[in-house]
Amino acid sequence: MNYLNKVIRALIFLCFSCSCFAQVHPNMMLTKGNVAAVRQGCQQYPLLKSSFIKVKADADKAINSPIEVPVPKDGGGGPTHEQHKRNYQNILNCGIAYQITGEKKYADYVRNILLKYADQYEKWPMHPKAKDEEPGRIFWQSLNDFVWQVHVIQGYDLVYDAIPATDRATIEQHLFMPILNFFTKDCYKTFNLIHNHGTWCLAAVGMTGYVLHKPEYVEMALKGSAKDGKTGYLAQLQQLFSPVGYYTEGPYYQRYAILPFVIFAKAIQQYQPQMHIYNYANGVLAKAINTSLQLTYTNGLFFPLNDAIKDKSFESVELVYGVDLAYSDMGGSADLLDIAQQQNQVIVSDAGLKVAKAVAEGKTQPFRYKSMWFRDGNKGDEGGLGVLRYGKNTDQQCVVVKAAAQGMGHGHFDRLNLLYYDHGTEVFSDYGSARFLNIDTKSGGGYLPENKSWAKQTVAHNTVVVDQTSHFKAKVGDAEKYYPKLLSFSDKPGLQVVSVKEEHAYKDVALVRTSILFKPEGADKELLIDVFKTLSDQPHQYDLPFWYQGHITDISFKTVFNSNNLQALGKDFGYQHLWLNAVSDVTDQGYITVLNNKRFYTTSFLAGKGMKVQFVTVGANDPQNNLRNEKAFILSQKANNGCSFISLTETHGATDPIAETVVGSVKRSGNLSLIKDDKQQTSFSFAYKKHTYTVTINYTDNTSNVQIN
């Protein structure tokens, strides 16, 4: 641990021994000293004004509706589940509305609903629809109880001084103290877990401890139940993020986990500024927020790696909090204002005021997306994500190569997976998770059985499958022991490279992928060059899927379609969910052209001896219609000593459906030809317009070197 962290721990100890943190209300996101300025800002700055109008509208709807505190009985998405979610949102909204308007009716709503909860909470048993995970009392899993409390305690803090002392005593004695007891004792394992569920629990306990002036609970939240620093919030900051701020469960869960981290950090900063929490672990919180944004495409959507819901974007409230606090409290740059404008809202708070004011003053700069290698693991030595970008934010190419660690239970078996974006949309896509979030009629809103049988399996991703068996045979425990290694990374304009290696996914096969963005002379867009090498001394079948979006418009080889007798491609590891639509034998080389979002994308590939191309659709063995009917072409090769899949994807042409015009529908690249391919080197050539280029990749055990001449 570095010197700064030792100093911070010493300050924590000193602070607790004095029990001297401030008792002023409100004192979290919106603070007493800034209420007047935020009130004025709600009239003066458009982004803050529109954000408050929405909060007040929701608060008005709440106070004009009957208060409902139902006995919990439903799973995710069910009526009681959704009502308790609305209640915590209403409590926070009414707390904000009270501070900005000064109208007591909003504080009275919070008082009355919390008294109803205080009257019932201790009577509720564990939730009757408890999931496999730790159950809650209000919700089917304790995680939702933690989220509830994080929001409710903020609302309580906002109206604290407007609630009579006798009512506060009732609320604290019969609601908040039992909640603290439940979280720290009944949920002991989660409270001390290094995981996003643990983060939410710690934030709820710590923030409640601050508001109720219970320093012993704050200390537990910061340093774990034993108060020895081996668990708790500070340990989570050090262990859950890599040095560059990457969260091991992937972008979707980084987005989710960031909220309790930043809200609790803000509370710590307000109550114990001497801790300098934003500097802790080399300022990892600010890095984590920036990394969250860098792990989105320019349309705002997160890269859907692991158990991700694909339509989640940086407009989600977690990143609204993150962006506001990063800019206002953590010295964030002006390009964060670009994200805030796209989010079209700020938190009605001290931080939201600063952001809205800066936007109104014209300080916004375009957000700077970068090509980066995002290291995984708390020491930064457990693989990572390679992201290559080319072009302006309005029309950007982006390649993502996943060579990260497993990502705990939410991880997929997709070592060296590739995603490709262009023109504001996916070209080669990732399925994400199989889940209809909080839709009660779909497995209660949780993960579907097909999440394990399909979405997590290797064939659901753009990476090599050996012998129709997923990486690590789809065993999480085995996958968590190992991680890929980076061979090379370069963000040099015109020739960007990420090259990675996986040696443990299969017993006797090593996988090496080198993905390149290269701009040939006279090209408007860069070419995606992808070389996936398999190394083995044993005979195997190798499948490399390309899950594409759009419609095939051209195929260079004869294809035999199954017109009336569809069958599943296999029996297990996801293959049982694939309809085999067509199969082709290809010799020498071939190409497939897809029209997607009014552009053409042609993938040319070299074909080894006996290569087959299989055209598949997701949907076999799906009796509940749980799966999306997505499509792929799979390059399939049997080889005795490994093989290399060499492909080149070119962006070209355009269509205008309104004008009914088409230009550039024919690719400009061609003559893909193999020169050499062995364990030490892969070399091939291709033509683009009038030029011929030679690509050479030299390999060692720990490095690779790419040259294009």
N, C-alpha and C positions, 0 to 999 in steps of 0.2 A: 504494500500500500504506500502511495506517495506521501510526501510531507504534508501537503495541503489537506488530504483526507484525515491524517492524524490530528491536525489542528482542529478540523471540524468536529471530530469525535470528542476532543477535549472540551470544546465549547459546548457541545450537547450536554456532557456530563455536568459542567459548571452550571448551565442553565437549569437543568432539572434539580440540581441540589439546592438551587435558590427558589425554584418554582415561581419564576418571575415573568412568565409571558403575559402579554397585555390582555386585558379583558374589556375590549371595546366592541360594540356591535353597531352595524355590520363590520366585518373585518376579514372578508375572504375576497371573492372576485370584485365585489362592489364594497368599497370601504367608506366608513363614516366621514372621513376627511375629504372625500372626493364626490360625495353625493350631490352637492350643489353644482359642481362642474359638470357631472354627467347629466343632471337635469337640464342644464343649459345646452349641453351638446345635443340632447335629444330634440331640441328645437332648431339647432344651428347647422348640424352636419347631416346631410341626407342619408348616409349609410347607417348611422346610429339612429336617426329619426325613424326610418322605415323598420329597423330591427325592433325598436321599442313599440311601434304601432302594432306589430304582430304579437309581441309579448302581451301587450295590454288587451288586445282582442281576445287572446286565449284566456287571459285572466278574467275578463268580463264574462266570457262564456262560462267559466267555472263558477263564479259567484252567483250567476243567474240560473244555475242548475242545482238540483238536489244533491247533497253530499251523500255519496255511496261508499261505504266501507264494507264490502261483502266478505263473508267467510271464504277463504281461499279454497278452491276445489278444482280449477281447470289447469290444464297444461298450457304450454306456450301458444299464444294466439286465442285462447278461450276467453269467454266473457269476464270472469273474475281476474284473470291474468292481465287483460287489457285495461280493466278498470283501475287496478292498482298502479299500473304504469301511468295512466292518465292522472291519477292522484298525485304522484310525485312530481310530474310535470306541472300540474296546477299549483302545487305548493310553492315551487320555485318561481313560477311566473307571477303568482300573486305577491310573493315576497319582493320581487323586483318592482312590480307595479306600485306597491305600497311606498317604497323608497323614492320612486320618481314622482309620483303624484301626491304623496302625503295623505292619501285618502284611507281612512281607517278600515273601510269595508274590506279591503284586501287583506289586511292583517287579521281581521276578525275571521275571515274564511280559513286562514292558516291555523289560527287558534282552534276553531271549531272542529276542523277535520282531524287535527292532531289529538284533540281530546277524545274523539271517537276511536281513533286507533289506540290510544292509551287505555280506553275502556275495554277493548277486545283483545289486544295483542297477546297478553299473557294466557288467554284462554285457548289460543290456537295451538294445535299439535303440529307435528311435522306435516308438511304438505302431503295430501293424499295421492297426488300424482307424481310422487318423487321419481326423478330419473335415476339412472345408474350412478350418476355422480352424487355428491353430497346434497341432500335436500335442504330446502329453505322452509320458512314458516309462511311467508307471504306468497312465495313463488315455488315452482316445482324444482328449482335448483337454487342453492344458496347464492350463487353468483348474482342472480337477479335481486335477491335481498340486499346484497352489498351495493349494487347500483342504485337501488331505491334509497338507501340511507345516504349515499353520497349526495344525491340531489336534495333530499328532504332536509338534511342538516344545514344546507346552504339557505333554503327557504326559511327555516327556523331562525337562523342567525340574522336574516334580513328583517324579521319582525320581532325579534327578541324583546326590545324595549317597549313594544306596544302590547305585549301580553302580560296580564297581571301576574304577580309573583306566585300567587297560590296556584294559578293554572300552569305556570311554568313548572312548578314543583310536581304537579300531577303528571304532566307530559314527560318530564325527565325521569321520574321515579317508576312510572308504569309503561313507558315506551322505550325511551332511549337507553336507560340503564339495562333493562332486560335485553335489548338489542346488543349492547356492548358485551353482556355476559354470553349471549348466544354466539356472537362472532368469535370471541376470544377463547371460549371453552368448548362449546358444542362443535364449532368449526375450527378447532385447534389445528388440525392438520393443514387445512387451507390457509389459515392465518400465517402459518410458518412455511408455506409452499413458495418456492421460487417459480412463479407462474403468473399469468395475467389474472387468474381468479384470485390469487393471493394479493395481487396489487390492489384490486378493487376492495378486498376485505380490509387491508391495511389502511387505505385511504379513508374508508368509512369510519374506522375506529379512531384514527388519528384526528380527522376533522371534527368528529363528535367530541373527542377528548378536549380539543381546543375550545370549542364553543361552550361546553359544560364545565370548563376549568377542571379537568381531570388529567393532570400531568402524567400520572402513572400509565394511563392508556395511550397517551401520546408517545411516551418513551417505548412502550411495547410495540407500537406501530412502527416506530423508527428503527428499533433494534431487535425485534422479535420477542416472543414470549419469555425467553430466558434473559432478555436484555443484554445479551452478550455480543450482538452485532453479527452473528452468524446467519441470521435470517432478518426479516423486516425490510422496510422500505429502502434503507440505504444499501443493504446487501443486494436488493433487487436491482437498483440502479447500476450496480457494478457487474452483476451476473447475467442480466437478461439482455443487455445491449452489447454489441461489439464496440470497439473503440471509435468506429465511424457512425455509430448510432443505428445499426441494423438490428432488428428484433428477430430472433431465430425462428418464430412461427410464420414469418412471411409478411408481406405488405398489408394484407387484409387484417390480420390480427395485430400488426403494429399499429394500425389506425385505431383499433378498438382499445388496445392496451394504453395508448398514449394519454387518454383522458384522465384516468385516476392518477397517473404520474404527474401531469401538469397541474391539475386542480390541487392535489395535496401539496405540491411544491409551492404553489401560490400561497396556500394557507401557512406553510412553514415560513415562507418569506415574510408574511405579515406578522405572525406571532413571534417568530424568532429570527429576525433579520441577521443577527450575528452569526448564524450558521452558514450564510452565503450559499444556500442550497443550489442556486443555479450554476455555481462553479464546481459542484461536487462531481467527482469522477471525470475530471477534465471537461466539464461542461457538456456532459453526454445528453442532457435533456434537449438542449438547443440542436445538437447534432441529430438526435432522433426525430425531431420535428422536421428538419430539413430533409433528412433521408426519407421520411414518409412521403413528402412531396415529390422527391426525385424518383420514387417508386410508383409514380403515376405516368400514364401517357398524357399527351397534350390535350386530350378531351376530358381530363380530370379523373378518369377511372384508374383504380389501382390495378397493377399487374396481378391477375387472378391466380396466383400460385397457392398451392396447398388448399386447405378447406376455405375457399373464398366464395363469397356471393359476388357475381360478376358485375352487377350494376352499382356497386358501392364506389363513391368518388370522394375527392377532397372537399366536396360540399357538405359532407357529413359533419355533425356537430362536434365530433371529437377534434377534427382538424380546424374548425372555426376557433375553438378554445386554443388549440396549439398555435395557430398562426397569430392570433391576437396577442398571446403571451410572449411568443418568440419575438415579435416586433417591439412590443412595449416594454417588456421586462428583461429580455435577454440580448438586447443589442442587435436585433435582426435587421437585415438590409431592406432597402426600399422595394426590391422585387417581390417581397412578401405581400406588399400592398396589391400587386397584380392578382395574387391568389385571393385575397380578401374581396376584391371587386368581383371576381368570378363566383365566389361563394355568395355574394350579394347579401351578406349579413355580418354583423359582429355581435359579440356578447355585450349585453347592456351592462357595462362594467367600466372600471378604470382603464383596463387594457383596450376595450372596445372604443372608448373615447379617443385614445391616442391614435388608433388605427383610422377611425373615421375622420378625425381632424387632418391627419396626414394625407389621406385620399382627397379630401376636399381642397387641400392646399396644392394639389397637383404633384405630389412627390412620387407617384407611382412609376415604377420601371418594369419592363417585361420580365417575367420570371425566367431565370436562367437555368434551363434544363442542361445537364451535362452528361457526357459519357464518363462512366465511373465503374470502378470495381468496388463493390460493397462487401467488405470482409464480414464473415460470420464468426460467432463464438466470442465469449467475453474477453478473450485475448487476441481475437482477430485472426486465429490460425485454424479455423474450421471451415475452409472453403469460402464461398460467397456467391454473389450475383454479379454477372458482367452485363453492363448496359451500354450499348453503343447507340449514338444518335447522330442524325444528319438532317440539316434543314431548319427552317424557321419554325416557331411554335405553331404557325398556321398551317403548315404542311410538312410534317416531320416524319422521317423514317426512324424506326427504333427497333433494335434487336435486344432481346433479353435472353441470356444463357444462365440457367440455374445450375450452379455447382455448389450449393449450400449444404449445410448439415440437414438432418432429417426433419427438424422442425417440431419435435416432440409428437404428441398424439395427433396433431392436426396436419402433420407432414404427409406428402404423397411420395410414391415410389417412382420418382421421375428424375433421377440423376442425369445431368447434362441435357435437360429439357430446353427447347428453344421456342421463344415467342417472337413474332414479327408483326410490326405495325407500320402503317403508312396512310397518309391522306385522311387522318382522323379516325381510323378504324383498324380492327384486327385483320391481318392477312393469314398468318398461321396462328391458331388460337389455342388456348388452354380451356378445358371444360370447367375448371373450378370445382366447386362442391356440388354434390347431388342433394339439394335441400330446398324446400319452399319455406323460407324463414317465417315462423310464427303463423303459418297457415294450418289451423288445427286439423283440417281434414287430410292433410298430408303428413302422416306419422306424427301428429301433434305439433307440427312446426319444427321438429328437430331434424337431424340428419336422417336421410332415407337409407334403407338397407343397401341400395345401389351405390351409396357413397363408398362403401367398402368393396362391393363386388365390381364396381366400375370406376368411379371417379378417382380413387386412390391408385388404381392399377397402372402399370407402366404404359400399356398400350393406349391409354386415354391421353397420352402426351406425345409430344414431338421428339421422341428419343428412342434409342435402339432397345428392342426386346429380344432376348436370346431364348430360343426354343419355346416360344409362347409362354414364358414364365417371367413374372415380374421381378424387378430388382429385389434382392434379399428375400425372395420368395414371399414378398409382402409381409415380412415380420418386422414390426417396429423395433423390437429390442435389438435385433441384429443390425438394422440400419442405423440405429443411434450410436453404435460403436465406431463408425467410420464416417469419413467425409471426403469429398473430392479435393484435388489439389489444383492450384492455378499454375499453368505452365508459362503463359505470357499474357500481357494485357497492354494494349496501346490505343491511345485516343488521338493519334496523329491524323489530322484532317486529310481525307482522301484515301487513307489506308488505316482503318481502325480494326483491331484484332482482339478477340478473347479466345484463348486456348486453354482447355481444362481436361483433367484426366480423372477417371474413376476406376479403381483397381479392385474393389471389394463387392460390387453389386452381384457378381457371379463368381463362382469358385475358380474357374479356369479361363476367364475372359477379362481382359482390360479394355476399357472404353476411352477413347480420346476424341474430343470434338474441338475443331477450330472453326470459328465463325468470323467472317470478315465483311466489313463494309468497304467497298472499293469503288472509286469513281474513275472510270476510263475517260480518255480524251473525247470530248464532244458529248458527254452524257449529261442529262439534266438531273438525274437521280443516281444514287449509288447502287451498285449491284450487291446483293447478298450472296456471298460465296460460302458454302458450308461443306466441310470435310469431316465426316464421322468415321473414324478408324476403329476397327475391332481387332484385338490382338489375342490369339489363342493358338495352341498346338493341337486342338481337338476339333472334330467336325461339329458344326452347329448350324442352326437356321437363325438368320438375323433379319428382323423386321424393323424398318424405320418408317413410322407413320408421319404424314404431313396433314394435320387437321386444318383444313382450309375453310375460309368464309367466302361466299359468293357462288358463282355458277361456272362450271367448266364450259369453255367455248371452243377449245381445240385440243386434240390429242394426236400425237405424231405416229402412233402405232395402232395396229388393229386390236380391237377390244371385243371380247365375247361376253355379252351380258346374260345374266340369269333372268329370263323374262317371266317365268311362272313357277319357280321352285326355289325360293330363297331359303338358305340354311345359315345357321350360325357358323362363324369362322372357327370356333373352338369350343372347349368345354369349361375353361376356368381362366383365372387371372384376367378377367375382362373380355376375353375373346368370345365368351358365351353371349355377350350383349351386342355383337357385331353381325349385321346382315352382310353376307358377301354378295354384292351386286354384280361384280364383273371381275374378270381376271385376264391378264395379258402376259404373254412371253415377250420379253424385250431383249434385243441383242445390240451391242455397241453403245447406243445412246438413244434417248427419247426426250420428249418434253410434253408438258401439260400446261395449258393456258386457262386462267380463271379470270372472270370479270367480277370485280368487287368494288362497290362504291364508285362506279363510273370510270374505273381504271382497269387496265389489264396487267396481270402478273403471270409471267411464264417461268416455270421451273424446269430447267434442263438438267439432265442427269446422265452420268455414265453408267452403263449396265455391264455388270460382270457376267460370266458364263452362267446360264440358267436363271437369270434374274426374272422374277415375276412382279407385276404391278397389280395389286388388289385394290379394288374400289369398294369401300364399305360405308355403311350407315349405322349409327347407333340406334338400338331399339329392339333387338332380339331378347327373348326371355325377360320381358318387361310387362308382367300382367297388370300392374297398376298404372301404366302409362306415366311412369315417374321420370323417364329420361328424355332429353331433347334429341331430336333426330339429326344430329350433326354428321358431317361427312368427311372422309379422308381418303387419300390414296396412300397405299403402303408399299414401299420398296422392299421386296423380300428376296433374300439371297441365301442359298446354302453354300457353305465353304468349309474346307478342311483345315485351313490355317488362318482364319480371320479374313476380313475383307474391308474395303473402304467404300463408303457412300459419298460420292462427289456430286454436288449439285450447285446450280447457279440460278438465282431467282432475279429476274429483270422486271422492273416497273416500266410500263410503256403505254402510250396512247390514252384515249379518253372517249367517252360517249356523252352525248347530250340528248337525253330522251325527249326533251321538249322540241328541240330543233330537228330531231331525228338524224343526227350526224354521228359519224364514227371516224376517228383518226387514229393512226398508229396501232392498229390491232395486231400487227405482225411484229414479232420480236426482232431486235437488231443484233442480238448476240448469236453465236453459233460455233460450229466446228469444235465442240468440246472433245478433247483428245487426251488420253492418258500417256504420260511419258515414263514415269517410274512410280512404283508403289511397293515399299517394304517397311520394315520396322523402323528404319532410320530416316526415311524420306518419302514424301508424296509429292509428285510433280505432274502437272498437267497444263494444257494450254487451251485457250478459247479465243475467238475473234469477236471484236465489237466494232461495227462499221468497217473501216478499212485497216484497223490495227489488230495485231495478234499479240496476246499477252501470255506469259508463262508464269504460273503460280508454283512456288516451291516452298514446301514446309519441311524443315529439318527438325527431327525429334531427338531428345535425350530422355532419360528417366524423369528429369525434373524441369525441363524447359522445352520450348519449341520456338522456332524462328521462321517468320513468314517473309518471303520476298516476292514481289510481282514486277516482272520486267517486260 
